[in-house]
């Protein structure tokens, strides 16, 4: 077990924040149509979230599929390994709308508190 960080030590919590919103980001990434894991990771990386490893992304995709929020279909390719394509279901689209709205309200509240504290 790691020793606790000393008081005043800088702790980067972005990884924790990212994990908390990754389900929502994956659903949002599928609004334009179906995609496969590597393309979703590239899209999110290009949006500024850095490199997303398969060990982080694929469990999310599997969880979303089990919840009925995304549908998955395996397709063979002429060259290389086949790919599993994911698409947003109606339930996934509804969840994205609901949870996306909640996230935006949360974000606004955080920004308001930070602004009052002089954080810009």
C-alpha positions, 0 to 999 in steps of 0.5 A, a space after each residue: 500500500 502506498 504511503 499517503 501524499 504529504 500535506 500540500 503535495 500536488 495531486 493530479 486528479 484528472 485521471 479520476 475525473 476522466 474515469 467518472 465521465 468516460 461512459 458519457 464520452 463514449 456514448 457521445 462519440 457514437 452519436 455520429 454513427 458506429 465506430 470501433 474501439 481504436 477509432 473511439 480512442 483516437 477521437 477522444 485523444 484528439 479532443 484532448 484526453 490523451 492516449 486512452 488504452 484498451 484496458 480502460 476503454 474496452 471494459 467501458 464498451 462492454 459495460 455499456 453493451 451489457 446495459 443495452 446502451 450500445 450494440 456491438 457487431 463483430 465484422 471480419 476484414 479482408 486484411 488483419 483482424 476483425 473489428 467489433 463495431 459499436 453503435 448507440 441504441 435508443 436507450 443509449 441516446 436517451 441516457 446520453 441526453 439525460 446524463 449529459 444534461 446532469 453533467 453540464 449542470 454539475 460542470 456549471 456548479 463547479 465553475 461557479 464555485 471555482 469562479 467565486 474562489 477566484 479560480 479562472 
